[in-house]
Amino acid sequence: MTQALTDDDIHGQFDPLMSPLVWDMGHIANFEEYWLLRELGGRKAHDPERDEMYNPFDNPRWIRGDLPLLDRHEAKEYLTEVRHDVDTELLRTDLRDGPEIARGGYVFEMTMQHEAQHQETMLQALNVRPDLAPYDLATTRRLPSRRSVEDTERIRISAGPFMMGTDDRISAYDNERPSHAVHVDAFDIDRFPVTNRRFAAFVDDAGYELPELWSAEGWAWRTGVDHQAPQGWIRDGQGGWTQLMFGLIRSLDPSEPVIHISFWEAEAFAAYEGGRLPTEEEWEKAASADPDSASVSIYPWGDTPPTNRHANLGQHGWGPAPVGSYALGASVYGVEQLLGDVYEWTASRFLPYPGYTTFPYPEYSEVFFEDSNFRVLRGASWATAPSVARNSFRNWDYRQRRQILAGVRLAWDVS
């Protein structure tokens, strides 16, 4: 990811909301050193000052560019040294009867997913660079052949209970646990994520100028910013749109899921179309439940790990794929593209499940439960690693955030 980037790209801070990439590089190394060499291996700290510098809670994003960070070469050397020692720890760790954090390989899985999530964050930062120098990795898109579909089609999800969450203690985070029964009333949900075509109709119909479509908090946000369309949309001068991503400008594909919208924009669009945002319970039921067997699956299509035929994941497509591209990835109900392409805003606050217990540290989930400005995002984006993408995974962010790789899928009440 960083090999072809300049030192300015690596060390610069493009936006107060995003860390310099070199901070993420050092933080990944420090996180792995802490969990794999010290907590698991019992070793002493490599350098206590690095713990202070790469602590995300003591150093919010907007000050990280002013820290005395390791440079790109030092950060890479730090990570190389850590991983050399990690090989030794992995070989000698008892994954069956060893420490709780090691059982089943949990701590190794956790650190791999941690890096994957930071890779996605680093791409968000690269996408808000002020210059138009194309990011080389993003210049080639690899997407499957699409089929012709109706992008407003809805699926009826039947009323009844299902088992939400998971009891997996190897791959899942603590906020995904435990599995628990939830009753969901019948509702309709979009078969596909909302497309650029649908969202452009909202924009062109003055949706950003109509306060009646926005909640009071949403309109307060809207009038405090200069946004008239999703991040990256640029008028082409002929009544249409182009899209800027990673320094590349291309025509906006009307069949792709809309991306880079805030919760407030998603909520206003839902009002425009007469729908609403789904709750995370509704989203997960549409993704995982089988109404005939009462069973649930790890992925929408079953328990088989994702491939490029199921979903657009793992930085494979470098942008969302047109709706209708992944018929094999449909859930039992027939809802498509639930994993990959874009995260999807829900109406739900980020709260613990009944019976939640923190493991192995409170800073991943617990410390965020009290902030009422967070909303849960479900699914996964085109940049999400397959190891992180699953029906039970819960992402969350502030409602005003647009740099995240998020779109929307609407729900409707039914009588």
C-alpha positions, 0 to 999 in steps of 0.5 A: 500500500505504501511502497509507491507513495512519496514521503509527503504522502506518507508523512502528511496529514491531509485532513484533521479527521485522518491520521498521517499514514506513517502514524498508522504504520507505527501504530500497527507495529506497536499494537502487535508488539503489545499483544503478541510479544508482551501480553502473550510472550511476557517480553518487556516493552521495546520502547515505552515512549512508543506506547505513548505516541501510538496510543489512539486515546491519548493522541486524537487524530488531529494532533498526530501529525505534530507528534515525533513519529517514526519515519516511514523507514523506521516504522517499517523496520519496527514492524519487521523486528516485531514480526520476526519475534512474533514468528517465535511466539507463534511456534511456541504458543499453545493454541488449545490450552494456553492463555485465554487470549491465545485459545483458538488463535484469538490474539493472532486473529485479532491483530490481523483484523486490526491491521486490515481495519487500519489499511481501510482507514489509511485508504480513507486518508489517501482518498482525501489528498488535496492533489490529483496525483492518481494512487497507482493501485486504484488505477485498475478496477477488477469487477465481474460482469453485471446483470440487468436489475431493477435497482428499486426492487424490495424484499419482504422479510417475514416477522419473527425471531432470529438469533442475532450476534455470535458466540464465536470467540476466535474471529469475532469481536466482543461487541458481536457477542453473545448470540441472543434471540431477537424478534423483528416485525415484518418489513421490506428492504432494498434488494440492493444498496441505493445506487448513484442513479437514485441518489442523484435524483435526490440531489437534482431535486434539491434534496439538500435544500429542503429542510422538511426532509432532514431531522432537526439535528441533520439540518443543523449539520447541513446548514453548517457545511457546504455539502451539496452532494456526496463526497467526490461528486463533481458536476460535469457541465452537461447535467451529469456528474463525475466522481473523484476517487484517489486522484482519478476523475471518471464518469459517475456510474449510475448503477454503482452504490452511492458512497461517501455519504454521512448518516444525515444524508442517508437519513434525508434520502430515506425521507425523500423516498418515503422509506427509512434506515433499517435497524441493525437487527433488521439488517442482520436478519435480512443477511443471516436468517433462514425463515424455513430452518430458523438457522443463521449463517456467517455470511449472507450466502452461507458459511463458506468464506467469501470469494470474488464471486460472492462479494467485492472485498479486499481492495479487489475492485477499487470502488463499488461494483454495479448492483446485480454483480454478485447474485451468488452472494445473495442471502436466503431472503434474496437480498444482495451485496450485503457484504462488500462495496459499501458499509450501510448506515443503520438507525441503531446506536452502538450499544452492548448486547444483553450479556455483553462482556469486555474481552480482551480490552475495553478500548475496542468497544466498551468506551464507545457505548455511551456516546449517543452520536455514534450510529452502527454501520453494517456489512463491509466495503470494497476495501474490507479484508475478507477476514473482517467481513461477516454478518455479525460484524458491527462498524460504527462512526459519528453521524457526520462522517463522510470520508468512510466508505459508507452508503445506504440501503432503505427499509419500509414498514409493512402492515 
